[in-house]
Amino acid sequence: MATNLDAVAQYLDKKKYNTIDKEYRSKIATYKEWFVGYCKEFHDYKISANNIQRTLKRYSLGMAKTVCEDFATLLLNERTQINAKSFTALPDILQDNRFYERANRLIEWTMGLGTGAFVEFKDADENIIIDYIRGDQIYPLNWDSDNITECAFASARVFDKKQKGYYIQIHEKREGKYWIRNAWIKDTGEELPPQGDTEPESGPFDIPMFQIIRPNTVNSADPESPMGMSVYGGAIDQLKACDLIYDSYVNEFQLGKKRLMVPIGFAQMFLNDDGKYKQVFDPNDLIYNVYQVPDDAKDKLTAVDMTLRAEEHEKGLQRMIDLLSKRCGLGVGRYKFDSSMSPAKTATEIISEDDDLYQSIKRHEKPLERALVGMVQALSLLNGGSPDVDVSVEFDDAIFEDTGTIIKRNIELVGNSLRSKLDAIMQIDHCDEATARKKMEQIASEKMVELPDVNALIDGGENA
């Protein structure tokens, strides 16, 4: 659905709310264009030939989205464990909200646009909802440095199956408490009456019902902004270089395809025996190109078969991809443009050889962990419990540590009474506490069953 998020900014301005300026929102729009893979300012270009000007479109390798997909997979996937021992309803709430599926997509958007948010609330049916808001739908209203204390979030909606517009949640802080004001507007900015059974305002809450997430890098595009910067925000030139070479690579094959130059005399039509004209060459066949032969030249077919510079393009493209990967924090060698089947690296080799990737992931995990803890605390409060729940987050580090190393370390820790068996099973199998307890019970029950000796079974069978 086409969006007009300027209408949200205009509505907030009319209600006397201050938010980030249009200049930075235009940067977010640029990040989004590269995420989609089409930046009009760069991918549309003009050429002139024979006094005719044509507008062409460059091919895009789509590396911006690929980088974000990789970060999302490495940072938050189904093997990430979020545990809160006293909050037994948490797994069901996460499942009802398709958390791991949708949060993974939010992380992808966050790395691309520079900012994302989890927003928690109850719907008209008292169901606990987690909303996943991307950067271009976030409007900070009050902040201290990069700590956003009040914020508005917009979600595209269709009202009465016809009218497009937005549902806006405005999170405000009054006298130390948090309130949520709900508003609905048309995409033209006109305010609508409350929709459905949702109350115009809810609260108060002791803690915020939203958590902002950003890439853990300095926003060099605007250091004063509370918004984050895209992981490729400082690598736009590298993205352009990748697409420039890729476009040239594709054009090399288009322009270098084999053609056959046909003298016009060979392409004439002649009469069949039935008196109907028949053309020698099919004009719709793209391999043929007809040309006028000078009077003193001989008519002959000429093949045009240009040499392709595939190797030069592949080397150049690989170099640009490496520069982009390095600039985005994924290290050199993350992406291979060739088809060589090199041996798979072990986790230890990844840590030592691709240290940029390891440090980058660990750095981005810190603000994400803080946001996930805040989200669980907000969910606990909405569920009627205390927000002071003990929350732990275990990220999937399988890419950095092979399974054998993890098992060996846990055996040593358990053997030296430095870790419980329950925690060891949770880390080895990447499962939650309830699943780990069931596995421990299963192990204990199997130990209680005395199995007969195998040799005794064999002897018994022979003597029977």
N, C-alpha and C positions, 0 to 999 in steps of 0.2 A: 504494500500500500504506500503510495506516495505520501510524503510527510511535509509539513510546513511548521517546523519547530520554532520558527521565528514568532509564530502566533503565541506560543507559550511565554517567550521572553517579553512580548508586548503586554500580555496579560499580567505578568508579574510586575512589570514596570508601572502599569496602570494602578496596581494595588500597592504601590510605593515600596516594593521590595527591591533591594539592590542585589545584583548578581554580576558574574564576570562579563567583560565587555565583548562586543561583537568581533573584535580583532582576534581574540583567542578562539572564539567559536569557529572562525573561519579556518584556523589551524586544524581544529578537530575535523572540519569538513574535508580538508586536504588529506588528513590521515585516513579518513573513511574512503576517499576516492582511491588511494593506493591499496587499501585493504580489499576493495572490490576488484581492483586490477585495471581501472580505467581513470586516469587523471586527464581530463580534457585538455588542460593547458599544455601537457607534454605529449600525450598520445595522438592528438590531432595535429597534423602538420601539413604544410602546403609545398608543392613543387611546381615548377614551370617548365614546360616542354613545348617547343614549337608555338610559342606565344599563347599557350593554353595553360591556365593555372588549375590545378586539381588539389582537392583536400583528401589526404590519405590518413589512415589510422594505423599506428604502430601496433605490432603484436606485443602481447604482454606475457611474461613468464609467470606472473602471479606470485613472486617471491615474498611480498609483504604478508600475504595471508598464510603462506607456508611457514614462515618464521613464527607467526602467532599460533598456528596449529601446534607446532612443536613445543612451544612454551606451555600451552594449555595441557598437552598430554603429559609433559614432564612435571608440571606443578600440581595438577589436581585430576585424578582419575579414580576409577572404581576401587583401586587398591589403597587409596588414602583413607585412613581411619580417623573418625571423629568420635571420641568417647566422653561420656559424662555419666559417671556411675550412678548418681542420685536421680538422674533424669531418664527414667525408663521409657518414656514415650518418644524420646528423640528418634530412634530408628524408624518408627512408623511415620512420624512427621516428615522426615527426610524422604522417605519412600513415596509418600503421598504427593510431595512436591517435585518428584523426579529430580532430586537434588544433584546427584552426581552427573547426570546427563546435561542438565541445564546450567549447572555451575561451571562445567567444563567449557561450554560455549561462551559463558560470560567471561571467563578468563581469557579466552581467545579474543573477544571483543576488547577487553581491558588492555591487553598487550598492544592491540592495534590502535585504539583511540586514546589510550593513556589513562583512562579512568573507568571504573565500574562501581556498582553498589549492590549489596543485598538489602532488601527492604522487607520488614516483617509486619504483618497486620492480620486482623480477623475480618473475614468477609461477612456478608449479611446473614449467612447460615452458621456463624460462629466457627467456621473452619480456619485453622491457622495457615496462612499463606506466606510463602517466600517469593518475593518478586525479584527479578534479575534485570537490573537497569544498566544499559550501556552508556558510555560517556556523553554522547550527544543529547541524551535525555536527562542529564543531571544539571541542576542549576543551584550552585552554592549561594546561600543567602547571608551567611555570617561565618567567619573563619578567623582563626588565629594562626598565622603562618600557614602551614599546610593542614592544620586540624580544622575540618569543617564541622561546625557545631549546629548549624541550622541549614536545611537544604530542601529544595523542591525537586520532585521526580515526576516526569511526564511519561505516560504510556499511550500509544495510539489506540483509538477505539472507533467503532462504528455504532452510532446510535440509531435505533429504529430501522436498522438494515439499510439505511440510506445516508444519513448524515455522518460524515467523517469528523473526528475531533480528537480530544485528549482528556484523559483522566489524570488529574494533577493531585499529588499528595504533597502538602506543605508541612514539613516538620519544623516546629518552632519550640524555643525554650523560654518558659516564663517562670520566674521565681524558682529556678532550680529544677523544674519539672518539664517534661517533654509532652507536647501536644501535636496531634496530627489533624490538619484541616484538609478536607476533601473538596475538590472543585472539578467542574466539568466545563469544557469550552468547545466550541466549534473550531474547525481548522481556520476559520476567519478571525478567531479571537473572541467571538461573542460568547458570553457566559451563559451556561445552561443551568436549569434547575437541577437539584440532586437526582441522581439516577438510581432506580431500584430502591432497595431498603437500606442502603448505606447511609449512615449518619453523617451530617456535614462536618462533625468534629468528634474526635475520640481522644481519650487520655483522662487524667495525666499518667505518665510513665516515669519511673525512677531513672531509667536508662534510655538512651536513644534507640529507636526502632529502625535504624539503618547503620550500615557499615560501609565506608568508602574503601575501595581497593585501587592500588596504582602499581605500576612497575616501580621497583625500588631503585630509581635513578633520579638524578637531579633534573628538574625541568629547565633545561637551558634555553628553551624557546621563550619562556616567561618565568623567571625565578620567583616573581612575586605572586604568581597565580597559585591557588590551592589545588588546581587540577594537575594531574600527572601528564607526562609526555610519552608518546608512543615509543615502543622499543626501537622502531625504525625512524623516529623523528629526527635523529641526527645522521641518518643514512639515506636521505632522499636522493643524493647524488649517486650513491651506489645502486639504488633501485633503478634510476634512470639509465645508468651504464649497463645494467643487466638487460633491460628491455631494449636498449639501443642495439646491443650486439645480437640479441635473440631475433629482433626484427630483421637485421641484416642477414642473419643465418637463414631464416625462412625465405627471405627474398632471393637469396643466393640460389636456392633450389627452384623457386618460381621462374626467375629470369634465366637460369641456366639449363632449363629443360631442353631436351633435344627437339630440334625443328628441322623441317625439310623445305628448302627454298625451291619453288616451282616456277619455271618460266611461264609467262602468261600464255604462250602458245600451246603449252602442254595442258593448260587448264580450260581450253576452248570446248565448246559443246559441238557435237556432231549428230548427224541424222542416223537413226536406226533404220533397219530395213522396213519397219512399219511407218517410217516418216516422222517419228517423234524424236525430239532432241534429247540427248543424254550428255551429262557433264562427266568429264573424265575423273575429276577429284571432287570429293565432298567438301563444300566450303565450310561446313560445320565441324570438320575434323581439325582440331587445334594444332596438329603437328605440321600442317601445310601452311606455307606463306607464299603467296603469288607475287612475282616481281616482273617488271618490264625489262626485257633484254635489249641492249643496244643492237642496231642493225648489223654491225660488223662482228657481233659476238655469236658464239655457238650456244644453242639451247642445250642445257644439261641440268640435271637435278643436283643440288648442292646441299650437303648435310651440315648443319650448324650444331656442334656439340662442344659447348664451353666447359672448361675444367672448373670443377667446384672447389672452393677453398674451405672445405669442411673442417680440416684439421686446425687451421688457423682460427676459425670461429670458435671451435670447441675449447681450444686453449685459452682464448681471450675470455670466453664466457665463464670458464672455470675460475679464472683469476678474479673476475668481478664478483662471482658468487662467494668466493672465499673472503673477499674484502667486505662484502655485505654481512656475511655470517659473523665475521670477527667484530664488525662495528655494532652488531645487534646483541653481542654477548654470547653467541653460540660457539665461538671458537672457529679455527680454520680446519677444513676437512669434514665439516658436518654434512655437506651435500656434495655428491659426485655427479658430474654431468656425463661422464663416460659410462660405458657398460662393463667395465672390468669387474670381475668377481673376486675382490680381495677377501682374505680370511676375516671372519668376524672377530672383533676386538673383545677381549675380556673386560670385566668391569674395572679391574685394576689398571689396565692399559688406558681406559677412558679417563680415569682420574688423573693419571700421570701425563698422558699425551694431550688431553683436552681439558686442561685445568680451567680455562676460561669458562667452559660450559658448567663445570661443577660449581665454581664460585658464583656464577651468575644465577643458577637455580637456587642455591642456598641463600643468596641475597634476596631474591624475590619471594622466597618462602616466608620471610619474617613478617612483612605487612599482611600477607595472605593469612597466616596463622592468627594474627591479632584480629583480623576481620571475622574469621570463622569462630573464634572464641566469643566475640561480641554477639555474633548471630545466634549461637546456641544459648547464651544468656538471655537474649531477647525472646527467643522461642520458649524458654522455661518460664519467663514472666507471663507471656501470653497464655501459657498452658495452666496458669494458676499457681505456679510454684515460685520459688525464690530465684532471683537472677544470680545469686551468689553460688553458682554450681561450679564444681571442679571440672574443668574441661581440658582434655589433652588431644593434640592433633599429631598423628604420625603420617608423614608423607611417604610416598613410594620411592624408595631410594634404590630400587632394583637395578637401575641403569648404572649406578655407581658401585654397587656391591653385588658380587655373584652370590647365588644361593648357598653354595658350599661354605663361603666365608661367613655368612650370617649364621648358619647352623653351628659351625665350629665355635664362633665367638659366644653364642648363647649357651652352648654346652659348658664352656669354660666358666661363664658367669654363674650359671645355676650350680655347677659343681663346687664353686667357691662361695656359695651363698650370697652372691652379689646381685642376683636377679631371681624373681619367682618363676616357677614353671609356667604359670598362667601368662605372664608378660612375654616369656620366651615363645610360647605357642602363638600368641597374638602377632609377634613380629615376624616369625618364620612363615606363618600361613597367611599373614595379612588379613586377619579376621578380627571381629569385635569381641568384646569380653564374653558375651553370652555364648557365642560359637566356641570360643576357646574353652569355656567351662564344660560344655558338652563333650568336647574332645578329651578333656582330662577325665571326665566321668567314664567315657568309653574305655580309655586306657586302663583306668583303675578296675573296671569290671572285667576286662580281659585278663588282668593279672590274677584275679581271684579264681579263674577257671584253670584247673590243673589238667594239662594235656598229657596223655599217655606217651611213653617213649616210642619213637618210630620203630626201633628194632623189635620192641615187644609186640607191636602190632603185626609186624612181618612174621615173627616167630609164631604168634598165635594163629595167623592165617595158614601157615604151613602145617601146623600140628592138628588143625581142625579136621 
